[in-house]
Amino acid sequence: MSLALHDLLVCCRGLENDKITERKKEAERFRQLIRSPEIVQELDRNSGPKTKGSKHLTWDAVFRFLQRYVQRETESMKSSKSSVVRATALALRQRKMAEISSLIRFFIHYANKRGPRLKCSELLKHVIEVLQSSYTCAAYGKDYSNLLLKEILSVRKYWCDITPQQWHSLLDVYCGMFNSPSESINRVLASRVIDTVVQGCCVQTDGFNNTLFSFFSKALLNSRQEKHLMVLEHLVSALNIFLRAVAMNYRRRVCQLGEELLPSILQVWANMRPSTALKEEIVEFFTLQVCIHHPEGAKTQETGAHAEDWTRWRSLLYSLHEALVGEISHIGSRGKYVTGTRHVGVKESVIKLTADICHQLFSTDSDSQLSEITQASFSSTQTGSSGCGTPSKRRRIELSWEVLLDHLQHQRSDFDIIPWLQITATLISKYPSVVPSREMVPLLSVLYQLLAEQRRGERGPYVLRCLREVARCQAHLPEKIQIHKLELDRLWSRVWPLALRGVSSPQLESFSLELLNSIVQGGLVSMDREFWKLFSGAGCKPSQSSVICLAQVLLKWPVPKSPTWDHIGITEGSGSSNLKETLIGWLLMTDQSDELEDNSRPHPIICSDFPYNIIANILVSLTLKDTRAGLNFLLGSEGVKSSVFQESSLLSGTDVLEEIEQLYLQFSFNTRFPQMRGPYNLTERTSTDGHFTTISCLQKKLEQFLLCVADNMLNCYIPNGPSTPPECLVRCVSLLTGVLACYVSSGYITEEEAGRSQLFTKAKTLAQELSGYLSSVKVKMSEESTMTTLRSIMRLCTLSTTRKNKDNVCTISSRLFIMTLPASLVSELAEIYKLLLSSASRKASVVDEDESTDNEWEMTRTQQGDDMPLFESDEESHSGTQRPRGGDNNEVSCAPDLALLGILEFLCECSSIQPIHGQLFKPQEVRHRLLLLLEQIDPSKALHINMVGSISLWTF
């Protein structure tokens, strides 16, 4: 044993001295010794995983000395209690308790600041023992709770090491502490620990549901009497976590608990002026209950709905509807008196919840739905009997579409109308069948008036969105409007020119195009000459909305042989009147001379992200004789939807609530009623053998245009230049290979001929430039902007190589894209990945030299009262939901880590492909490199956990 460790051992034994003064001196000396770098290194070396069974002094051994020190000091304080408690004696005792807690926290922080060194089981055993004793809990409970939150439950390794029994013990301790009648309990801190422990129980264990059902029933039943709203915020947050975890297997108990707690929580919402964070948690609780009672909008038990007490639940829905309407009205009235700019829309979560409740309460027959709301409905439903208690005033509320139409009257202000436009659009989007046929004409008439009278204000986008949903509803449910078709056609013919005019407004352009798209898809108007003017230089420039709109038009109507206006959008002097050539020129901006003459910037078409392959599909279809059938074939089985939603589907997962709702409906033995899931469901695929006639002159012009785009990119590209982002290289390669894939799929050329074409050669040259950029990244890895760019490049490359879409065009396109990638590009990425991984490991093991935290638990802190923030100084000003949690992936948030994961995903794609003739790298070598990385995995790091998931998914 070294001399330094010998001094520490002597000091630790001195902590067990019978004399109080000697123990105090040794405690001060202990702090000085633990700060010594030599002792820290020796203890780290002795506490490593390869030194198990060693007789040397370790961190855990030192911690056991400290536990005995706490025990001795506690016994000393208990034995010195006098019959008369004076203020000075009480202050000294509190100071002594603060010193003890400070020493424990100081030691744990120093031991674990380079990574977890102390055993989780030992730490938790000591914490639980202290909290289970009434005396020690009163003495150290607050400090140990802070210690538990910051030093144990926020550490991922400890989070994973805690056993189910320890989770259960923590849950029992804090639930009992919270429900204790003692006023000395810090309820805010206890509720905060409960929130974190409930998450741990739900994520790391399978049991303890009875304990939590009982706890929440007792803790929140009288939530109106809670003095601290922060307590309710933590408890409702924990309740939401718990309900999401158990809803799949305990539907009836979740419904029962919700019907029991909803009245009191609704009173908090309505009468206690909750904070924004608490409101968000309450809205989530309401949303959970509505989804669990009414999966996917089911209204009756036969269609999958469930309630323990239908009368009570129905009354609660009416009360909830009234509270939400009041909240929306309050937001509107408050906005009228706010100076300056302010977003007038209501949060999406509130809008969705209100729409779901309106769906349940609105009737679809000829009779209005009448409800009786009592002012004492909250208390009556809480007691379980509407007949109990004193008589209360009743009033009748009419719930039908007339109520919505009344809120949409154009005499009202934006603050009054916009929330109801949001609700109407969401209601029609989620439940198109809820719109009564008799209300279609009045609704469309009101929306037309709002759009026609739109001059200033912010209602324009909301009106256009609402009209878009009405158009989709009419297109998907044509049987609803047969009686009123003539009147609806007349109204749509008036809306159409207003939507065309809105395209010229920068604020309304995308919303107007989406409305035009829906009108075209539904065939609600006849095509006119003004519409084709949009796709010219004088109309609008290519954007995601305009390109999707053009694709929908090409799928719906055949392209006229010539434009129906005089030389609109045709380059002066060209003499061409072919509309297809004009549309190609509009997409590639060949008529924008000012854009093309600027050779210092890439072509605009590759400077923005568009839905995957949609530009290539439209360009190639315009060179085919039958554009409509060709585009239908190239877009695949799901039409425009496959391009629009492919990227989002790759990046997003299925929501847990959606899975729960689907399970409920499956076990209700009821056929799911049809619902509109997206705007492009009705595209029908024309049966074809994949061979189309190509217009050779247009095909050659398209090839020339694309070669110009590629040459411009190569000429203007300057590595690290501000005007030539490297993402443009990937987009250009993707565009060229996408066009070639479309021609291969349409039967114009073979895949071998595509590999020998000029477009493919240009694509390979561009990919080589991309490889050169990646080589330069290795010397700039400390720059956050470089890491952000690298992550963006990896996202685009992964999207271009993925084979999750099984359509023929996408498969060929991904193959051609992979064939352009040089072996040096994959090698550079592998090297960057190694450098990023080693850099991340070094950062995780760097010793924090900041000594300011050493004394943050000193006595000066304890003399400031109970309001000391646990984390940063501004912690209290934020929502309690922002606190760190051991089960989250918040640690994977910096640019280098995200870039590393992006590279890993792309390399996994490259490793899982089948070898292709002409491919420039070997997938098996990439796979071998990835498998070697598994040896460097550290399960205590969130980044490495993500890596394991990606590698396992793609390589096994």
PEMONOR-V373762 format. One record per backbone hydrogen bond with DSSP energy under -0.5 kcal/mol. NH is the residue of the N-H (numbers start at 0). CO is the residue of the C=O. E is the energy in kcal/mol with one decimal. If there is no record, write none. Layout:
nh={NH:NH}
co={CO:CO}
e={E:E}
//
This chain:
nh={5:6:7:8:9:10:11:12:13:14:14:15:16:22:23:24:25:26:27:28:29:30:31:32:33:34:35:39:40:41:42:43:44:45:46:47:50:51:53:61:62:63:64:65:66:67:68:69:70:71:72:73:74:75:76:77:78:79:80:84:85:89:90:91:92:93:94:95:96:97:98:99:100:101:102:103:104:105:106:107:108:109:110:111:112:113:114:122:123:124:125:126:127:128:129:130:131:132:136:137:138:139:140:143:144:145:146:147:148:149:150:151:151:152:154:155:158:159:160:161:166:167:168:169:170:171:172:173:174:175:176:177:178:179:179:184:186:189:190:191:192:193:194:195:196:197:198:199:200:201:202:203:204:211:212:213:214:215:216:217:218:219:222:224:225:228:230:231:232:233:234:235:236:237:238:239:240:241:242:243:244:245:246:248:249:253:254:255:256:257:258:259:260:261:264:265:266:267:268:269:270:271:278:279:280:281:282:283:284:285:286:287:288:289:290:291:292:293:296:297:302:303:304:305:312:313:314:315:316:317:318:319:320:321:322:323:324:325:326:327:328:329:330:331:332:333:334:335:336:337:338:350:351:352:353:354:355:356:357:358:359:360:361:362:368:369:370:372:372:374:376:379:380:381:382:383:384:387:394:396:398:398:399:402:403:404:405:406:407:408:411:415:416:417:419:419:420:421:422:423:424:425:426:427:428:429:430:433:434:435:438:439:439:440:441:442:443:444:445:446:447:448:449:450:451:452:453:454:454:462:463:464:465:466:467:468:469:470:471:472:473:474:475:476:479:480:481:484:487:488:489:490:491:492:493:493:494:495:496:497:498:499:500:501:502:502:503:504:505:507:508:511:512:513:514:515:516:517:518:519:520:521:522:522:523:530:531:532:533:534:535:535:538:539:546:547:548:549:550:551:552:553:554:555:556:562:566:569:573:578:578:581:582:583:584:585:586:587:588:589:590:591:592:594:595:596:597:598:600:601:605:606:611:613:614:616:617:618:619:620:621:622:622:623:624:626:629:630:631:632:633:634:635:635:638:640:641:642:642:643:644:645:646:648:649:650:651:658:659:660:661:662:663:664:665:666:667:667:668:669:676:680:682:685:691:691:694:695:698:699:700:701:702:703:704:705:706:707:708:709:710:711:712:713:714:715:716:720:723:727:728:729:730:731:732:733:734:735:736:737:738:739:740:741:742:743:744:745:746:747:748:753:754:755:755:756:760:761:762:763:764:765:766:767:768:769:770:771:772:773:774:775:776:777:777:778:779:782:786:787:788:789:790:791:792:793:794:795:796:797:798:799:800:801:805:810:811:812:813:814:815:816:817:818:819:819:820:820:824:825:826:827:828:829:830:831:832:833:834:835:836:837:838:839:840:841:842:843:844:845:845:848:850:852:853:854:854:855:857:860:861:862:863:864:874:876:877:881:882:885:887:891:892:897:898:899:900:901:902:903:904:905:906:907:908:909:910:911:912:912:918:922:924:925:926:927:928:929:930:931:932:932:933:933:934:935:936:938:940:944:945:946:947:948:949:950:951:952:953:954:955}
co={1:2:3:4:5:6:7:8:9:10:11:12:13:18:19:20:21:22:23:24:25:26:27:28:29:30:32:35:36:37:38:39:40:41:42:44:47:48:50:57:58:59:60:61:62:63:64:65:66:67:68:69:70:71:72:73:74:75:77:82:83:85:86:87:88:89:90:91:92:93:94:95:96:97:98:99:100:101:102:103:104:105:106:107:108:114:111:118:119:120:121:122:123:124:125:126:127:128:132:133:134:135:136:139:140:141:142:143:144:145:146:146:147:147:151:153:154:155:156:157:162:163:164:165:166:167:168:169:170:171:172:173:174:175:176:181:184:185:186:187:188:189:190:191:192:193:194:195:196:197:198:199:200:207:208:209:210:211:212:213:214:215:219:221:222:226:227:227:228:229:230:231:232:233:234:235:236:237:238:239:240:241:242:245:245:249:250:251:252:253:254:255:256:257:260:261:262:263:264:265:266:267:274:275:276:277:278:279:280:281:282:283:284:285:286:287:288:289:293:294:299:300:299:292:308:309:310:311:312:313:314:315:316:317:318:319:320:321:322:323:324:325:326:327:328:329:330:331:333:334:336:346:347:348:349:350:351:352:353:354:355:356:357:398:398:367:396:370:394:392:373:375:376:377:378:379:379:384:372:370:368:396:397:399:399:400:401:402:403:405:408:412:412:413:415:416:416:417:418:419:420:421:422:423:424:425:426:430:431:433:435:435:436:436:437:438:439:440:441:442:443:444:445:446:447:448:450:452:455:458:459:460:461:462:463:464:465:466:467:468:469:470:471:472:476:477:478:481:483:484:485:486:487:488:489:490:490:491:492:493:494:495:496:497:498:499:500:501:503:504:504:507:508:509:510:511:512:513:514:515:516:517:518:519:518:527:527:528:530:531:532:533:535:533:542:543:544:545:546:547:548:549:550:551:552:576:564:566:570:560:576:577:578:579:580:581:582:583:584:584:584:588:590:591:591:592:593:596:597:722:602:603:642:610:610:612:613:614:615:616:617:618:619:620:692:624:625:626:627:628:629:630:631:632:635:637:638:638:639:639:640:641:642:644:645:646:647:654:655:656:657:658:659:660:661:662:663:664:665:664:674:677:679:683:689:745:622:693:694:695:696:697:698:699:700:701:702:703:704:705:706:707:708:709:710:711:712:717:720:724:725:725:726:727:728:729:730:731:732:733:734:735:736:737:738:739:740:741:743:742:742:749:750:751:752:753:756:757:758:759:760:761:762:763:764:765:766:767:768:769:770:771:772:773:774:775:776:779:782:783:784:785:786:787:788:789:790:791:792:793:794:795:796:797:803:806:807:808:809:810:811:812:813:814:815:816:816:817:821:821:822:823:824:825:826:827:828:829:830:831:832:833:834:835:836:837:838:839:840:841:842:846:848:849:850:850:851:852:854:857:857:858:860:861:871:873:874:878:879:152:884:888:890:893:894:895:896:897:898:899:900:901:902:903:904:905:906:907:908:909:915:920:921:921:922:923:924:925:926:927:928:929:929:930:931:932:933:936:937:940:941:942:943:944:945:946:947:948:949:950:951}
e={-2.1:-2.2:-1.9:-2.6:-2.4:-2.1:-2.6:-2.3:-1.7:-1.0:-0.6:-1.4:-1.6:-2.0:-2.3:-2.1:-2.4:-2.0:-1.7:-2.3:-2.5:-1.6:-1.5:-2.3:-2.4:-1.3:-1.4:-2.2:-2.4:-2.2:-2.8:-2.4:-2.4:-2.3:-1.5:-0.8:-1.5:-0.6:-1.8:-2.2:-2.2:-1.7:-1.5:-1.9:-2.1:-1.9:-1.9:-2.5:-2.1:-2.4:-2.5:-2.2:-2.3:-2.2:-2.1:-2.3:-2.2:-1.3:-1.0:-0.6:-0.8:-2.5:-2.3:-2.3:-2.4:-2.4:-2.3:-2.4:-2.4:-2.2:-2.0:-2.1:-2.4:-2.5:-2.1:-2.0:-2.5:-2.6:-2.3:-2.4:-2.6:-2.2:-2.6:-2.0:-0.7:-0.5:-1.8:-2.1:-2.8:-2.2:-2.0:-2.4:-3.1:-2.1:-2.2:-2.2:-2.1:-1.0:-2.5:-1.9:-1.9:-3.4:-2.1:-3.0:-1.9:-2.2:-2.4:-2.5:-2.1:-2.6:-2.5:-0.6:-0.9:-3.1:-1.5:-0.6:-2.6:-2.0:-1.6:-1.7:-2.3:-2.5:-2.4:-2.6:-2.5:-2.7:-2.6:-2.4:-2.5:-2.3:-2.2:-2.6:-2.1:-0.6:-0.6:-0.6:-1.3:-2.6:-2.5:-1.7:-2.3:-2.4:-2.2:-1.7:-3.0:-2.9:-1.5:-2.1:-2.7:-2.3:-2.3:-3.0:-1.3:-1.7:-2.8:-2.2:-2.3:-2.7:-1.8:-1.6:-3.3:-2.1:-1.4:-1.9:-1.5:-0.6:-0.8:-1.0:-2.2:-2.1:-2.4:-2.9:-1.9:-2.4:-2.6:-2.4:-2.1:-2.5:-2.8:-2.2:-1.5:-1.9:-1.7:-0.8:-2.2:-2.3:-2.6:-2.5:-2.7:-2.5:-2.6:-1.5:-2.4:-2.5:-2.3:-2.6:-1.7:-1.6:-2.1:-2.3:-2.7:-1.7:-2.4:-2.1:-1.8:-2.5:-2.8:-2.0:-2.1:-2.6:-2.7:-2.7:-2.2:-2.4:-2.6:-2.5:-2.5:-2.6:-2.0:-1.8:-0.7:-1.0:-2.6:-2.3:-2.8:-2.6:-1.9:-2.1:-2.1:-1.8:-2.2:-2.7:-2.6:-2.4:-2.3:-2.5:-2.4:-2.2:-2.3:-2.6:-2.4:-2.3:-2.3:-2.2:-2.7:-2.3:-1.9:-1.0:-1.0:-1.2:-0.5:-2.0:-2.8:-1.9:-2.5:-2.6:-2.4:-2.1:-2.6:-2.2:-1.4:-2.1:-3.1:-0.6:-1.0:-0.7:-2.2:-0.6:-2.3:-1.5:-1.5:-2.3:-2.4:-1.6:-1.7:-0.7:-1.1:-1.1:-1.6:-2.8:-3.3:-0.6:-0.7:-1.3:-0.9:-2.4:-2.1:-1.7:-1.1:-1.1:-1.7:-0.7:-2.3:-2.6:-0.5:-0.6:-2.0:-2.4:-2.2:-2.5:-2.5:-2.4:-2.8:-2.4:-2.3:-2.6:-2.4:-1.9:-1.1:-0.6:-1.4:-0.5:-1.0:-0.5:-0.5:-2.3:-2.6:-2.6:-2.4:-2.3:-2.3:-2.2:-2.3:-2.2:-2.8:-2.1:-0.9:-0.6:-0.6:-2.5:-2.4:-2.1:-2.1:-2.6:-2.3:-2.0:-2.1:-2.5:-2.1:-2.4:-2.6:-2.1:-2.2:-1.7:-1.6:-1.2:-0.6:-0.9:-2.4:-2.9:-1.9:-1.9:-2.7:-2.0:-0.8:-0.7:-2.0:-2.5:-0.7:-0.8:-2.3:-2.3:-2.3:-1.7:-0.8:-0.8:-1.1:-1.5:-0.5:-0.6:-1.6:-2.9:-2.4:-2.1:-2.0:-2.7:-2.5:-2.0:-2.5:-2.7:-2.6:-2.1:-0.7:-1.0:-2.1:-0.8:-0.8:-0.8:-1.8:-0.9:-0.5:-1.3:-1.3:-2.0:-2.8:-2.1:-2.2:-2.5:-2.5:-2.3:-2.1:-2.6:-1.7:-1.4:-3.0:-0.9:-1.2:-1.1:-2.1:-0.7:-0.6:-1.8:-2.6:-2.3:-2.5:-2.1:-2.4:-2.4:-0.5:-2.1:-0.6:-1.1:-1.3:-0.6:-2.0:-2.1:-0.6:-1.5:-1.1:-0.7:-1.8:-1.6:-0.8:-1.8:-0.5:-2.4:-2.3:-2.6:-2.4:-2.2:-1.9:-0.6:-1.2:-1.2:-3.0:-1.0:-2.4:-2.8:-1.9:-2.1:-2.6:-2.5:-0.7:-0.6:-1.3:-1.1:-1.2:-0.6:-0.8:-2.4:-2.6:-0.5:-0.5:-2.0:-1.4:-1.2:-1.3:-1.7:-2.3:-2.8:-2.3:-2.1:-2.4:-2.2:-2.2:-2.1:-0.6:-0.6:-1.0:-1.2:-0.7:-0.7:-0.9:-0.5:-0.5:-1.8:-3.4:-0.9:-2.3:-2.5:-2.0:-2.6:-2.2:-2.3:-2.7:-2.6:-2.4:-2.1:-2.1:-2.5:-3.0:-2.6:-1.8:-2.4:-2.6:-2.3:-1.4:-2.8:-0.8:-1.8:-1.0:-1.1:-2.3:-2.4:-2.3:-2.6:-2.3:-2.4:-2.6:-2.0:-2.2:-2.1:-2.3:-1.9:-2.0:-2.2:-2.6:-2.2:-1.1:-1.8:-1.1:-2.1:-1.7:-0.6:-0.9:-1.2:-1.8:-2.5:-2.1:-2.2:-1.9:-2.4:-2.2:-1.9:-1.7:-2.0:-2.0:-1.8:-2.0:-2.3:-1.7:-1.3:-1.0:-0.7:-0.6:-1.0:-2.2:-1.6:-1.7:-2.3:-2.3:-2.5:-2.3:-2.0:-2.4:-2.3:-2.0:-2.0:-2.5:-2.6:-2.2:-1.8:-1.4:-1.6:-0.7:-2.1:-2.4:-2.7:-2.4:-1.8:-2.6:-2.4:-2.2:-2.0:-0.9:-0.8:-0.6:-1.1:-0.7:-1.2:-2.2:-2.7:-2.1:-2.1:-2.2:-2.7:-2.5:-2.0:-2.4:-2.7:-2.5:-2.6:-2.3:-2.4:-2.0:-2.3:-2.3:-1.7:-1.1:-0.8:-0.5:-0.6:-0.7:-0.6:-1.2:-0.5:-0.5:-1.1:-1.8:-1.4:-1.0:-1.5:-1.5:-0.9:-1.7:-0.7:-1.6:-1.7:-1.2:-0.9:-1.4:-1.6:-1.4:-2.2:-2.6:-2.4:-2.3:-2.1:-2.5:-2.4:-2.3:-2.0:-2.8:-2.3:-1.9:-2.4:-2.2:-1.2:-0.5:-0.6:-2.1:-0.6:-0.8:-1.5:-2.5:-2.1:-2.1:-2.0:-2.2:-1.6:-0.9:-0.6:-0.5:-1.0:-1.3:-1.8:-1.2:-0.5:-2.2:-1.7:-2.0:-1.9:-2.6:-1.9:-2.1:-2.8:-2.7:-1.9:-1.7:-2.3:-1.1}
//
